[in-house]
Amino acid sequence: MKKFYITTPIYYANDKPHLGHSYTTIAADVLARYCRLKNKDVFFLTGTDEHGSKIEEAAKQNNVTCQKWVNNKVEDFKLLWKRLNISNNDFIRTTEERHIKKVKDVFKKLLEKGDIFKGKYTGWYCVACESYYTDTQLVGGKCPDCARDVERLEEESYFFKLSKFQNALLEHYGKNPDFMLPSWRASEMVNFVKSGLKDLSVSRKNVKWGITVPGDETHTVYVWFDALINYISAAEGKDIWPCDIHFVGKEIFKFHTVIWPAMLLALDIPLPKTVFAHGWWTVNGEKMSKSKGNFVDPHKFIDKYGCDAYRYFVLRQIPFGQDGDFSEKSFQDRYNSDLANNLGNLISRTFSMVEKYSLQNVAPKASSEFLIGKSVNNFDEKFTKSMEKIELTASLELIWEIIDEANRTIDSEKPWVLFKSDKERLKAVFENLLSAVEIISKALAPFMPETAEKIKKIIATQKVSAPLFPRIAQE
Ligand code: MSP
């Protein structure tokens, strides 16, 4: 049976991973874990993009070979994914033989079909962005994306006949409303394609660190053309294609919704079902950048607050899909209010009272109109719908509705009073609370796997040994 195939972008191995990389990977991991819990056979891929001038530059500056440089960086990515509990099934590197072979095969096939041809390219090239720009795209004569200087380049190049696929792409978008999600991001791509597609230069003479064009050693394959193919090189020999969902950041949505599907159309390979673009993080209101040195290092936050707190924060802080801001203050606020006070407190209060009032034999039971019945009502249905729409933040909000309501129930029902006055009602309150805790731990599992395990253990042993999220003193 075909597996459910989920991917992250493959990240440039030119530098260490930061908040942005971890964000996409965590989101993809949450969906992968959720689908596995729904008994789907999941194949979850991540990896690294290791060719091109960015890598060449980084290696040169550090006086090491490109291969050594990327080998080293790859370990940084792998270590972070391990610490973030990322459950990928495979890790693809574009310097691997399986990938190089696939890229060469694709290039050759498209050359033979005439969808790749040799021509001449003139344009403004930005080394940092590995992109060419036309005169009208430049902003004040500089790169429109990073504002750096650009160089005028004219060179012989191989071109991919992107223009040929304009109508086929528009037709595909029209027929497949889930191809681009969130749907409000689609119109920009549709308009871009409608405005007319130009053939794409897919080889470089000036870049040595890359896969050579089959039959022409003087060119290497353009790094984006090379990178996109990773999704099918990793699928080779496995029953996973077409991909179910590519997670990407909004800045690379176009590569994944215009160039990539056109390449697949040329190859007669079915298109991925969905490309989902999330928004961008700023840090303390500013764009993350090398020059500002304000990259958020996930390790620092994992060390200080734990892996699950980090996973929770990034998905809870901004509605998944939108842009938002990261600051340690907002991290601490959420940690203390949502994790220490709401979730942590609920678990420790509930089980310390189970012990205190000898309620060990009470079995979880949700009553629909009683106590916490409201948020629990139809929870599965609401949660499933929201997860299927990849509304990750909204899904967390649904879980927290139960947590809040359970805490409110404790406050209003006052078990310490019921213990003396109404044992029947005390039992009913705890049937509901235990049922809430069960639902919470199940639903949390894809988002906070370690915490969900801890809660399961607490349910089984009916004992809380230490607070799940000790309150932190705010600076
Ligand atoms: N190598 C290409 C992708 C090729 S996929 C076939 C690339 N790599 S990257 O290292 O620059 O990573 C880009 C991804 O990192 C974005 O798509 C996004 O997932 C993530 N982010 C990088 N900075 C980000 C923010 N400031 N905010 C959120 N995510 C961003 O592009």
Residues whose N, C-alpha, C, O or C-beta is under 5 A from the ligand:
A	BS01	MSP	P9 I10 Y11 Y12 G20 H21 Y23 T24 D49 A227 L228 V248 G249 I252 G279 W280 W281 M288
